[in-house]
Amino acid sequence: MTEPLDCDDRCAVCGTVSHQTHLLSTTYFGASDLDGRPPQMTRSTMPWWVSRCPECGYCAPDISKAPATAGETVRSEAYQAQLNDPRMPDLARSFLCAALVAEADKGLASGGVVRCCLCAAWACDDAKSADAAIECRLRAAAALEALHKRGGRYVRGGVEDFALLADLYRRAGRFDDAGVAASVGLRKAGSTVPRRLMELELRLIAAADTTAHNCDYNGRGRELSPGVGRTRRRR
Ligand SMILES: [Zn+2]
């Protein structure tokens, strides 16, 4: 069951109080996409994952909190250009602005930047903005690569990071880069499920497939099978 929570939040950047909706709880049925996008019902709750102050445009999961650098970031030309970028769907703009705040606070090599750019890509998918989705995926990939260069990991353990990186590049049509990431992941994958995940990515890359697929397995190492551009409910 999905439960929203309505709040009056005071913006930590400009002090304006605005009505915002947060996600109190949710659940999902079935398998996530290969890039980690959850299935329904969680899938449809994205508008509640990020808030935007209607006065200054500060975007964050919770605008009542802000890092020390947020004010300067929000007032910057780059941030305001991102906030008003007509090429991006509105929800994607909020996630990309939250990514700029996270980058100013923690640097590009940050899991928060990866997450925000990935969410922006999903928002673009829903809005059927293909070129914008590619741009968001490549920004997520750049942040993930930077994170790895620093020795960090997005997903604990790290092998799944290569599946994510492969999927980001594959969905963006960068098949050579996708193949490199999946091959590195395959070498590092020990157990059955990560190995099958990489093999599935490599098959999709060989087929020049840029569509969404899910990792439909029951958690006991059953054969992975690609979904057809959508998630499937558990029977
Ligand atoms: Zn504000």
Residues whose N, C-alpha, C, O or C-beta is under 5 A from the ligand:
A	BS01	ZN	C11 V13 C14 G15 T16 C53 E55 C56 G57 Y58
